[in-house]
Amino acid sequence: MRLSCLQENLNRGLSVVGRAVATRSTLPITNNVLLATEGSRLKLAATNLEIAITCWIGAMVEDEGAITLPARLFTEFVNALPNDKVDMVMSPGSRSLQLKCARYEARISGIEADDFPPIPQVTAGITASVEPAALREAISHVVFAAATEDTRPVLTGVHTEFEGNRLTLAAADGFRLAVHHNSLAKPVSDKVGVIIPARTYNEVNRLLGDQEEPIEIAINTQRSQVLFKLKNAEIVSQIIQGTFPNYSQLIPQISTTRAAVDIGEFLKATKTASIFARDGSGIVRLQIVQGQDSAPGRMTVSARAEEIGDNMGDIDAMVDGEAVKIAFNGKYLTDVLGVLQEGQMVLEATTSSSPGVIRPLGSQNYVYVVMPMFVQW
């Protein structure tokens, strides 16, 4: 094996696959990254047996070959090199790679590539195509609502449904629910629903930055693995087995109070209240009242901690319906307001003990349901 590539490209490729390297594993080789030549490119791959990431970078290949190297050591060394050409040489039958860049040299011992776990091939099954901007929006609007604890594994994933030309992503952790609808680049023939780990979607979202071409998504016939194919990278992930909750039943269909507010103002008021809410169980209180005569309505955002103090902020709101008092976990509000970013949103509520519903004003593509917290007013 003999090849050369730019340090910048090698460093970027290692950062792409590095997130799939196993941190604690009974299989030592999963702590390594695979290097293999493929034509005029160098393939980098890593897997923790749940998710596998493969990346290709341009290289000048003189002799074919493959080896696996300790991911952390190799990545840190490459990151420390100057922005110059990196020459890599592995002698036939050797288990070490010689590296040279400018005035730096190293020899890194590895494990034979034949021992590296094979990256699953997702071929037969359903395939779909999504524009990168649409997928990025869908992921960012739901993935934060997935559970982070493994007590209910299905809730650590994102329910992903392909139907016709529509892609629906839904995530819930038992306290909140986020559902986003978007369009596929081309329709699928069959309706398919699977649960893809939230971590997988986070990795996909991380790689979408400079993607311009549609992303190909493939699910095997056994509904056990999913492939995301990008321009110079592929992610293969296990699919979570189980039944996702029937989330459509969790979305309230009626409300007695509807308040339209500016997202930026609401986010600023919630972040301010959250400073005090940290010492008060994270509780942020909302009071919504109609305006008098032609004056706009008002939403008061407040928090208090008995030993610290309290705060209150008012923002204008267009209010329809009854006055209501309702409290939420402040993080659950800032999470959703942070992804909605700008424009106006609508908060729908019924009573202080009923779920609140947040939607972007004028859009039917997104809904966020959050359970209230019970407080003494």
C-alpha positions, 0 to 999 in steps of 0.5 A: 500500500502506497499513497499520498493525500492532502492533510486537510482532506485526510483530517476532514475524512477522519472527523467524518468517520470518527463519530462511529468509532466504538469508545467501549467495546469487547471487540478491540478492532472497533476502536480502529479506523479502516483505511483502504484504497479504492481506485483513485480514492482512499476509503475511511470507515469506522463502526461501533456495530450499531452505526457505520460511517464510510467516507472517501477522499481523493488520493494519489494511489500507487499501490493498493492495500488496506489496514486498520489503525487506532482511531484516536492516535491516528486522528490526533497525529493527522490533526497535528500535522501541517497543511501539506501532502501526507505520504503513507506506505505499508510494506507487504505483509506488514501491520504498520503504516509509515506516514510522512508529512513535511518534516514529520514522520511516524509509524503506527501499528495496526490490525489487518483489514480482514479482521474489520467488521464488514460494513452492511450492504443495504440493497434490496428494499425501499429507496427514497430521495430527499433534498438536503435542505428538506432533510436538514429541516426535518431532522433539526425540528424533531431529533431533540425531542427523542429520549436520551435514556434507554428505558424505552428503546423505541423512544430513543429513535425517530419514527420515520414514515415514507408515503407517496411523496411525503416524509414524516419524522416524529420523536417523543420522550414521554413529556413532549412530541415533535412531528414534521412533514416534508416532501420527498424528491421522488415518491415511493411506491409503498408506505413504510414506517421504521424507527431510526436512532436519533443518534444516526439522524444527528450524524446525518445532519452533521454531514449535510452542511455542504451537500447539494445533491439529494440524499438517497435513503435505502431500507432493506427488506427485513426493515433492520438496516437503513443506509444514507448515501451522501456525495462522499460518505455513507452511513449505515445504521441498525433500525430500532425494533418495536412499536412507536406510540400512536402519536396522532392520538396525542395531539389535541384537536381542540383548544380554548386559548390561542396566542400568536407571538413573535418567536424571537421575543418568546425565546428571549423571555423564556431564556431569561426566565430559565435563569431563575428556573434553574433553581426552581425545578426548571419551571417557566410559567406562562399567563396569557390574557386578551387585550382590552379594547383594541390593545394587543393581548399579553403573554407573561413569562415568569419563573421563581425559585424560593431562595433565589428570587423571581423574574417576569417578562411581558411580550405582545400576543394576539390572543383568541379565547379565554385567559389561561395560566400554564407552566412548562419545563423551560428547556422544552420551550427553548429547544423548540423555539431555538429551531423555529428561529424566526417569524411567528408561532401559535401556542394553543392551550386549554387548561393548566393541566392539558398539553400545550401545542406549538405550531409555526404560524401559517404552516401545517408541516410542524407540530410540537406538543408539550406536557405541562408542569403542575404548580401552585399559582 
